[in-house]
Amino acid sequence: MKKTKGLVILSLVVLLLSLLQLPVFADGHHAMVRVLHASPDAPAVDVYVNGEVAVENASFKDITGYLELEEGSYQIAIHATGSDEAVYEQEVAVEANTRYTVAAVGLLEDGFRLEAFVDDLTVDEGKANIRIGHLSPGSPAVDVGLIGGDALVEGAEFFAVTDYLTLDPGTYDLEIRAAGTTDQVLDLSGTTLEANKIYNAYAVGADPSSLDVVLVVDDAEMAPEAMPQTGSETTTSMTLPLLVGVLSLGALGLFVTKRRAIKR
């Protein structure tokens, strides 16, 4: 009877964690990795990890949910969807208790590669964090700032992902402009930032004429001196043509691509 009671309590705890969508790491030895397809001339792709399919049919501007991987190095292979032959392979190392976005960047025939950068899902209570990624290979260095105002980010070149900026919640009329000028290359007016959320704005496209933004919005893992926030979610700004998707560990949600279990 005591054993049965213990199993029931354990099941309730697991269910509660699932409902809360707490982005915990299972045993302290895992990393969480999501993949962003940011190569404008590459077709839809399948992503293999150590020879096994991890992501299927990811198109340009798709971002997966987080995949759980043990700490260590992995051979990542990119295949055109349905093809058995890799068009690109690269080794990527991940550390435990760390979240990563791995972006396929550059042009397929000229400098295609994978770039990994760390995601930070913490934010000061009541604030919003935002960072900018310059993932457009044919675009010049850019500044990001208020329309007609000071730059918040200056001189970001391809490939650059800025540090997080902490801002008050509110609606901002932002723009991306050629570095050191007032020449706007992308209008981000009406960008709304909510408290206790982390915003990742990735500028993608072959050149300024095709520039677009993939916006990924995560709930904070833990706001300092506050209760845990629930999970990770993805939202879109009404002013931006976006294709985004984020799935938090333990949460029920929608992948823009399929996830399969990965064996080492």
C-alpha positions as CSV (number, residue, x, y, z in Angstrom):
1,M,0.0,0.0,0.0
2,K,2.8,2.4,0.9
3,K,4.5,1.6,-2.4
4,T,1.4,2.3,-4.3
5,K,0.8,5.5,-2.5
6,G,4.4,6.6,-3.3
7,L,3.9,5.9,-7.0
8,V,0.7,7.9,-7.0
9,I,2.4,10.9,-5.3
10,L,5.3,10.6,-7.8
11,S,2.9,10.5,-10.7
12,L,1.1,13.6,-9.4
13,V,4.4,15.5,-9.1
14,V,5.4,14.6,-12.7
15,L,1.9,15.7,-13.9
16,L,2.2,19.0,-12.0
17,L,5.6,19.7,-13.5
18,S,4.2,19.0,-17.0
19,L,1.2,21.3,-16.4
20,L,3.5,24.1,-15.1
21,Q,5.8,23.5,-18.1
22,L,8.8,24.2,-15.9
23,P,11.9,24.2,-18.2
24,V,14.0,22.1,-16.0
25,F,16.8,19.8,-17.1
26,A,16.1,16.2,-16.5
27,D,19.2,15.1,-14.6
28,G,21.8,17.8,-14.8
29,H,23.6,16.2,-17.8
30,H,21.5,17.4,-20.7
31,A,21.5,20.4,-23.0
32,M,18.5,21.8,-24.8
33,V,19.0,22.6,-28.5
34,R,16.7,24.0,-31.1
35,V,17.4,24.5,-34.8
36,L,16.7,27.6,-36.9
37,H,16.7,27.4,-40.8
38,A,18.1,30.7,-41.8
39,S,19.7,29.9,-45.1
40,P,17.7,31.8,-47.8
41,D,18.6,29.7,-50.8
42,A,18.6,26.3,-49.1
43,P,15.6,24.0,-49.7
44,A,13.6,22.3,-46.9
45,V,16.0,20.1,-44.9
46,D,16.2,17.1,-42.6
47,V,18.6,17.4,-39.7
48,Y,20.5,14.3,-38.6
49,V,22.3,14.0,-35.3
50,N,24.9,11.2,-35.1
51,G,23.4,9.6,-38.1
52,E,19.8,9.6,-36.9
53,V,17.0,11.9,-38.1
54,A,16.2,14.6,-35.4
55,V,14.2,17.1,-37.5
56,E,12.3,16.6,-40.7
57,N,11.2,19.0,-43.5
58,A,12.3,22.3,-41.9
59,S,11.9,25.2,-44.4
60,F,13.5,28.6,-44.5
61,K,12.5,30.6,-41.4
62,D,11.3,27.5,-39.5
63,I,12.5,27.0,-35.9
64,T,12.1,23.8,-34.0
65,G,11.2,23.2,-30.4
66,Y,14.0,22.3,-28.0
67,L,15.6,18.8,-28.4
68,E,17.2,17.3,-25.3
69,L,20.8,16.1,-25.8
70,E,23.3,14.7,-23.4
71,E,26.4,16.9,-22.9
72,G,29.1,16.2,-25.5
73,S,29.9,16.6,-29.1
74,Y,27.6,15.6,-32.0
75,Q,27.9,15.2,-35.7
76,I,25.2,17.3,-37.3
77,A,24.3,16.6,-40.9
78,I,22.0,18.6,-43.1
79,H,20.1,16.8,-45.9
80,A,17.7,18.1,-48.5
81,T,14.4,16.7,-47.3
82,G,14.0,13.0,-48.2
83,S,17.6,12.7,-49.4
84,D,20.0,10.1,-48.0
85,E,23.0,12.3,-48.9
86,A,24.3,15.0,-46.7
87,V,24.9,18.4,-48.2
88,Y,26.7,19.7,-45.1
89,E,28.2,18.2,-41.9
90,Q,29.6,19.8,-38.9
91,E,30.5,18.8,-35.3
92,V,28.7,20.8,-32.6
93,A,29.6,20.6,-28.8
94,V,27.0,21.3,-26.1
95,E,27.3,21.7,-22.4
96,A,24.9,20.4,-19.7
97,N,22.2,22.7,-18.3
98,T,22.5,25.1,-21.3
99,R,20.1,26.1,-24.0
100,Y,21.2,26.6,-27.5
101,T,19.9,27.8,-30.8
102,V,21.8,26.3,-33.8
103,A,21.2,28.3,-36.9
104,A,21.9,27.2,-40.5
105,V,23.2,30.4,-42.0
106,G,24.8,31.7,-45.2
107,L,24.1,30.7,-48.8
108,L,24.1,27.0,-49.7
109,E,26.7,27.5,-52.5
110,D,28.8,30.1,-50.8
111,G,29.6,29.9,-47.1
112,F,26.8,27.7,-45.7
113,R,27.5,26.7,-42.1
114,L,26.0,26.1,-38.7
115,E,26.3,28.7,-35.9
116,A,25.4,27.9,-32.3
117,F,24.7,30.5,-29.7
118,V,23.5,30.3,-26.1
119,D,19.9,31.2,-25.1
120,D,19.3,32.9,-21.8
121,L,15.7,32.5,-20.5
122,T,16.2,34.6,-17.4
123,V,15.0,38.2,-17.0
124,D,14.7,40.8,-14.3
125,E,11.2,40.7,-12.7
126,G,8.8,43.0,-14.6
127,K,11.3,43.6,-17.5
128,A,11.7,42.3,-21.0
129,N,14.9,41.2,-22.7
130,I,15.5,41.4,-26.4
131,R,18.4,40.5,-28.7
132,I,19.0,40.9,-32.4
133,G,20.6,38.4,-34.8
134,H,22.0,39.5,-38.1
135,L,21.6,36.4,-40.2
136,S,21.3,38.0,-43.7
137,P,24.5,37.2,-45.6
138,G,24.1,39.8,-48.3
139,S,23.1,42.7,-46.0
140,P,25.5,45.3,-44.7
141,A,26.2,46.0,-41.0
142,V,23.1,47.4,-39.3
143,D,22.0,49.5,-36.4
144,V,18.8,48.8,-34.5
145,G,17.0,51.6,-32.7
146,L,14.0,53.7,-32.3
147,I,12.7,55.3,-35.5
148,G,14.3,58.6,-35.8
149,G,16.1,58.1,-32.5
150,D,19.2,56.7,-30.9
151,A,20.5,53.2,-31.8
152,L,20.1,50.4,-29.2
153,V,22.5,48.2,-31.2
154,E,25.2,49.5,-33.4
155,G,27.3,48.0,-36.2
156,A,26.0,44.4,-36.1
157,E,27.5,42.5,-39.0
158,F,26.7,39.1,-40.5
159,F,27.0,36.8,-38.5
160,A,26.3,38.6,-35.2
161,V,23.9,37.9,-32.3
162,T,23.9,40.7,-29.8
163,D,23.8,40.6,-26.1
164,Y,20.3,40.8,-24.5
165,L,19.0,44.3,-23.9
166,T,16.7,44.8,-20.9
167,L,13.8,47.2,-21.5
168,D,10.6,48.2,-19.8
169,P,7.4,46.5,-21.2
170,G,5.7,48.6,-23.8
171,T,5.3,49.2,-27.5
172,Y,8.3,50.5,-29.4
173,D,8.7,51.9,-32.9
174,L,11.9,50.2,-33.8
175,E,13.7,50.0,-37.1
176,I,16.8,48.3,-38.6
177,R,18.9,50.7,-40.6
178,A,22.2,50.6,-42.4
179,A,25.0,51.1,-39.8
180,G,25.9,54.7,-39.2
181,T,23.0,56.1,-41.3
182,T,19.4,56.9,-41.1
183,D,18.6,54.7,-44.1
184,Q,15.9,52.3,-42.9
185,V,16.1,48.7,-44.2
186,L,13.3,47.2,-42.2
187,D,10.4,48.8,-40.3
188,L,9.7,47.2,-36.9
189,S,7.3,49.8,-35.7
190,G,4.6,48.7,-33.2
191,T,6.9,46.0,-31.6
192,T,5.2,45.1,-28.3
193,L,7.4,43.8,-25.4
194,E,5.7,42.1,-22.5
195,A,7.0,41.8,-19.0
196,N,9.0,38.6,-18.1
197,K,9.5,37.6,-21.7
198,I,12.6,37.1,-23.8
199,Y,12.5,38.3,-27.5
200,N,14.9,37.0,-30.2
201,A,14.6,38.9,-33.4
202,Y,16.6,37.3,-36.3
203,A,17.0,39.3,-39.5
204,V,17.0,36.8,-42.3
205,G,17.1,36.9,-46.1
206,A,19.7,37.0,-48.9
207,D,20.0,40.8,-49.0
208,P,18.3,44.0,-48.0
209,S,15.6,43.6,-50.7
210,S,14.4,40.3,-49.1
211,L,15.0,41.1,-45.5
212,D,12.6,39.6,-43.0
213,V,12.4,38.9,-39.3
214,V,11.9,35.6,-37.4
215,L,10.8,36.6,-34.0
216,V,11.0,34.0,-31.2
217,V,9.4,34.9,-27.8
218,D,10.2,32.8,-24.7
219,D,8.6,33.0,-21.3
220,A,11.2,33.6,-18.6
221,E,12.5,30.5,-16.8
222,M,12.9,32.3,-13.5
223,A,12.5,35.9,-12.8
224,P,14.8,36.9,-9.8
225,E,13.0,37.0,-6.5
226,A,9.8,35.8,-8.2
227,M,7.9,32.6,-8.7
228,P,8.9,30.5,-11.8
229,Q,7.3,31.5,-15.0
230,T,5.6,28.8,-17.0
231,G,7.3,27.1,-19.9
232,S,8.2,28.6,-23.2
233,E,5.9,29.9,-25.8
234,T,6.1,31.6,-29.2
235,T,4.1,34.6,-30.2
236,T,4.1,36.9,-33.2
237,S,4.0,40.7,-33.6
238,M,1.1,41.8,-35.8
239,T,3.4,44.1,-37.8
240,L,5.9,41.4,-38.8
241,P,5.6,38.5,-41.3
242,L,6.8,35.8,-39.0
243,L,7.0,32.0,-38.9
244,V,7.9,30.8,-35.4
245,G,7.5,27.9,-33.0
246,V,8.9,27.1,-29.6
247,L,8.2,24.1,-27.5
248,S,9.3,24.0,-23.8
249,L,10.6,20.8,-22.1
250,G,7.7,18.9,-20.7
251,A,5.1,21.0,-22.4
252,L,2.5,19.9,-24.8
253,G,2.7,22.0,-27.9
254,L,3.2,22.2,-31.7
255,F,6.5,21.6,-33.5
256,V,6.9,23.2,-36.9
257,T,8.9,20.1,-37.6
258,K,8.8,16.6,-36.2
259,R,11.0,15.5,-33.4
260,R,12.3,12.0,-32.9
261,A,14.3,10.5,-30.1
262,I,18.0,10.8,-30.4
263,K,20.4,8.0,-29.4
264,R,24.0,8.4,-28.7
